[in-house]
Amino acid sequence: MQHTALAQEPLRLLTQDDPAPVIQYGTSALDGVMPPGLPFVLVSDHAGRGIPSALGDMGVSAADHARHIACDLGMAETGRLLARELDCVLIEQAYSRLVIDCNRAPGHPTSIVRESDGTRVPANIDITAAEEGSRVEEIFLPYHDRISREISTRLEAGRPVVLVSLHSFTDRMNGMARPWHTGVLHNRNPAFGLRVRDLLAAEDGLVVGSNEPYALTDVSDYTVPVHAEGRGVPYLEIEIRQDLIATAQGQAEWAQRLARILPQAWEDFRH
């Protein structure tokens, strides 16, 4: 007698009790009414702190979950304030970068970290290909599909788009102090970001890095190379030092600063 093998159900990571991977603030082009006004699409790859319930605490202490290795500290609050100031959409990733880094291509050595800034991540040490695939399918891809559809809908309607990728960085890394208050990262098609960099540098007392504390490359990043540079869309990838946005006051100050500078940069860029 022949037996027909039953198709296996794909391995699922998220349950109905886990949050959806994408969080939206503000009015989207996908809501049925094209948002008026400014062209900015804000994205925040590392805003979230969520951990799928199936992964428990990932073997990482609560203190380490509160560090920069888990998310871009201060950026969720700052990004939401900025979205409100500009009256534009913000697309956030809900899950911690310890689960999967949504600014790395799947398969990249730091897509799913085994160790981050001296902290081992036991849940990631012996991850199987199927488990990795679930994180890509259920967390990474929905986030990037959401960004792609937002941009496509606007471009198809003849509307301009500027992608603004929001990040924060720790004031010390590997024992070294970082002197920059903020940094603008750029690679191909850098004109809009460089205009923002120059406007930031003109602010009193700000130390502004150009490709500091990180450089933007096709290998080290995913969001900007794919959604902006790959589509000929102007962009800004900005890093803000985390101690400057650790409080509600600092978050408000930076949101207000960027809400003033971004429209000015757009006016300069388009003329």
C-alpha positions as CSV (number, residue, x, y, z in Angstrom):
1,M,0.0,0.0,0.0
2,Q,1.3,3.4,-0.9
3,H,1.2,6.2,1.6
4,T,1.0,9.8,0.5
5,A,3.1,12.1,2.6
6,L,1.1,14.8,4.2
7,A,2.4,18.3,3.6
8,Q,3.9,19.7,6.7
9,E,2.5,23.0,8.1
10,P,5.2,25.7,7.9
11,L,6.8,26.5,11.2
12,R,5.0,29.5,12.7
13,L,6.7,31.9,15.1
14,L,4.0,34.5,15.9
15,T,0.7,33.6,17.5
16,Q,-2.5,35.6,17.5
17,D,-1.5,37.0,20.9
18,D,1.8,38.4,19.5
19,P,1.8,42.0,18.1
20,A,1.7,42.5,14.4
21,P,5.2,43.3,13.1
22,V,4.4,46.7,11.6
23,I,3.2,49.7,13.5
24,Q,1.8,52.7,11.7
25,Y,1.5,56.3,13.0
26,G,-0.2,59.0,10.9
27,T,-2.0,58.8,7.7
28,S,-0.8,56.4,5.1
29,A,-1.2,56.5,1.3
30,L,-2.7,53.0,1.8
31,D,-5.6,54.4,3.8
32,G,-7.5,55.3,0.7
33,V,-6.9,59.1,0.8
34,M,-3.5,60.4,-0.4
35,P,-1.9,62.4,2.5
36,P,-1.5,66.0,1.6
37,G,1.5,68.1,2.1
38,L,5.1,67.0,2.7
39,P,6.6,64.0,0.9
40,F,8.3,62.3,4.0
41,V,7.8,58.6,4.7
42,L,9.4,58.0,8.1
43,V,10.7,54.5,8.9
44,S,12.1,53.1,12.1
45,D,13.8,49.7,11.7
46,H,14.8,49.4,15.3
47,A,12.0,51.1,17.2
48,G,10.5,48.0,18.7
49,R,11.3,46.0,21.8
50,G,8.9,43.1,21.2
51,I,9.9,39.5,21.6
52,P,7.6,36.7,20.2
53,S,6.1,34.8,23.1
54,A,7.6,31.5,21.7
55,L,11.1,32.9,22.3
56,G,10.6,33.8,26.0
57,D,13.3,36.2,27.1
58,M,15.7,34.7,24.5
59,G,18.1,33.9,27.4
60,V,18.9,37.6,27.7
61,S,18.6,39.5,31.0
62,A,16.1,42.3,31.5
63,A,19.0,44.7,31.9
64,D,20.3,43.7,28.5
65,H,16.8,43.9,26.9
66,A,16.8,47.6,28.2
67,R,20.1,48.3,26.4
68,H,20.8,49.6,22.9
69,I,21.4,46.0,21.7
70,A,17.7,45.4,21.8
71,C,16.4,48.6,20.1
72,D,17.3,52.1,19.1
73,L,16.7,53.8,22.5
74,G,14.6,56.9,22.3
75,M,13.8,56.6,18.7
76,A,10.2,55.2,19.1
77,E,9.3,58.3,21.1
78,T,11.2,60.8,18.9
79,G,9.9,59.3,15.7
80,R,6.3,59.5,16.8
81,L,6.7,63.1,17.9
82,L,8.3,63.9,14.6
83,A,5.5,62.2,12.6
84,R,3.0,64.3,14.5
85,E,5.0,67.6,14.0
86,L,5.2,66.9,10.2
87,D,1.8,65.3,9.9
88,C,3.3,62.4,8.0
89,V,3.3,58.7,8.2
90,L,5.7,56.7,10.4
91,I,6.2,52.9,9.8
92,E,7.9,51.1,12.7
93,Q,9.1,47.6,13.2
94,A,7.5,46.2,16.4
95,Y,10.1,43.6,17.2
96,S,13.5,43.8,18.8
97,R,16.6,43.7,16.7
98,L,17.7,40.7,18.9
99,V,15.0,38.7,17.1
100,I,15.9,39.9,13.6
101,D,17.6,43.1,12.4
102,C,15.3,44.7,9.8
103,N,18.2,46.8,8.5
104,R,20.2,43.8,7.4
105,A,19.6,41.5,4.4
106,P,18.5,38.0,5.5
107,G,21.6,35.8,5.8
108,H,23.8,38.8,6.7
109,P,26.1,37.8,9.6
110,T,24.3,40.4,11.9
111,S,20.8,39.7,10.6
112,I,20.3,37.4,13.6
113,V,23.0,38.1,16.1
114,R,24.6,35.4,18.3
115,E,26.4,38.1,20.4
116,S,25.8,41.9,20.5
117,D,28.2,44.3,22.3
118,G,29.5,41.6,24.6
119,T,26.1,39.9,25.3
120,R,25.4,36.4,24.1
121,V,21.9,35.7,22.8
122,P,21.3,32.0,23.6
123,A,18.1,31.8,21.6
124,N,20.0,32.6,18.4
125,I,23.0,30.4,18.9
126,D,21.7,27.2,17.4
127,I,18.9,28.6,15.3
128,T,17.8,26.3,12.5
129,A,17.3,27.4,8.9
130,A,13.5,26.8,9.4
131,E,13.4,29.0,12.5
132,E,15.4,31.7,10.7
133,G,13.0,31.5,7.8
134,S,10.1,32.1,10.1
135,R,11.6,35.3,11.4
136,V,12.2,36.5,7.9
137,E,8.7,35.6,6.6
138,E,6.7,36.8,9.6
139,I,8.7,39.9,10.8
140,F,11.2,41.1,8.2
141,L,9.2,40.7,5.0
142,P,5.9,42.2,6.2
143,Y,7.8,45.3,7.4
144,H,9.6,45.9,4.2
145,D,6.5,45.0,2.1
146,R,4.7,47.7,4.0
147,I,7.4,50.3,3.2
148,S,7.5,49.2,-0.4
149,R,3.7,49.5,-0.9
150,E,3.7,53.0,0.8
151,I,6.3,54.3,-1.6
152,S,4.8,52.6,-4.7
153,T,1.3,54.0,-4.0
154,R,2.7,57.5,-3.7
155,L,4.9,57.3,-6.8
156,E,2.1,55.7,-8.9
157,A,-0.1,58.7,-7.9
158,G,2.6,61.1,-9.1
159,R,3.5,62.2,-5.6
160,P,7.1,62.9,-4.5
161,V,8.6,60.7,-1.8
162,V,11.5,61.3,0.6
163,L,12.4,58.3,2.7
164,V,13.6,59.2,6.2
165,S,15.2,56.4,8.1
166,L,15.5,57.1,11.8
167,H,18.1,55.6,14.1
168,S,19.9,56.2,17.4
169,F,23.4,55.2,18.6
170,T,25.0,54.6,21.9
171,D,27.4,57.3,23.2
172,R,30.1,54.6,23.8
173,M,30.9,51.5,21.8
174,N,33.7,49.0,22.5
175,G,35.0,51.3,25.2
176,M,35.3,54.3,22.9
177,A,33.4,57.6,23.4
178,R,31.6,58.9,20.4
179,P,31.7,62.7,20.1
180,W,29.0,63.2,17.5
181,H,25.5,64.4,18.6
182,T,24.1,63.2,15.3
183,G,25.3,61.7,12.0
184,V,24.0,61.6,8.5
185,L,24.7,58.4,6.6
186,H,24.9,58.4,2.8
187,N,26.0,56.4,-0.1
188,R,24.5,56.7,-3.6
189,N,22.1,59.6,-4.3
190,P,23.2,61.5,-1.2
191,A,22.0,65.1,-2.1
192,F,19.0,65.4,0.2
193,G,20.8,63.9,3.2
194,L,23.8,66.1,2.6
195,R,21.6,69.1,2.7
196,V,20.1,68.0,6.0
197,R,23.7,67.4,7.3
198,D,24.7,71.0,6.4
199,L,21.6,72.5,8.0
200,L,22.3,70.4,11.2
201,A,25.9,71.6,11.2
202,A,24.7,75.2,11.1
203,E,22.9,74.6,14.4
204,D,24.7,76.1,17.5
205,G,26.8,73.6,19.4
206,L,26.0,70.4,17.3
207,V,28.7,68.0,16.4
208,V,27.5,66.4,13.1
209,G,29.1,63.3,11.6
210,S,29.1,62.5,7.9
211,N,29.0,58.7,7.6
212,E,29.7,58.7,11.4
213,P,29.4,56.7,13.6
214,Y,28.6,54.3,10.8
215,A,28.9,54.4,7.0
216,L,26.0,53.6,4.8
217,T,26.8,50.8,2.3
218,D,24.9,48.3,0.2
219,V,26.2,45.5,2.5
220,S,25.8,47.0,6.0
221,D,22.3,48.4,5.4
222,Y,19.1,47.2,3.8
223,T,16.3,49.8,4.1
224,V,17.8,52.8,2.3
225,P,19.7,50.8,-0.4
226,V,16.5,48.9,-1.3
227,H,13.7,51.3,-0.8
228,A,15.5,54.6,-1.7
229,E,18.7,54.2,-3.6
230,G,17.3,51.2,-5.5
231,R,14.3,53.2,-6.6
232,G,15.9,56.6,-7.2
233,V,14.1,58.1,-4.2
234,P,15.8,60.9,-2.2
235,Y,16.5,59.9,1.4
236,L,17.9,60.8,4.8
237,E,19.4,58.2,7.1
238,I,20.0,59.9,10.4
239,E,21.6,58.7,13.7
240,I,20.9,60.6,16.9
241,R,23.0,59.9,20.0
242,Q,20.9,58.1,22.5
243,D,21.7,60.1,25.6
244,L,20.3,63.2,23.8
245,I,16.9,61.5,23.4
246,A,16.8,59.6,26.7
247,T,14.2,62.1,28.2
248,A,10.9,63.5,27.0
249,Q,12.5,66.9,26.8
250,G,15.3,65.6,24.6
251,Q,12.9,63.7,22.4
252,A,10.8,66.8,21.9
253,E,13.8,69.0,21.1
254,W,15.0,66.7,18.4
255,A,11.6,66.1,16.9
256,Q,11.1,69.9,16.7
257,R,14.5,70.4,15.3
258,L,14.0,67.8,12.5
259,A,10.4,69.1,11.9
260,R,12.0,72.5,11.2
261,I,15.0,71.3,9.2
262,L,13.4,68.6,7.0
263,P,10.9,70.9,5.2
264,Q,13.7,73.5,4.7
265,A,15.9,70.8,3.2
266,W,13.1,69.7,0.9
267,E,12.5,73.2,-0.4
268,D,16.3,73.6,-1.1
269,F,16.4,70.2,-2.7
270,R,13.5,70.7,-5.1
271,H,14.6,74.1,-6.3
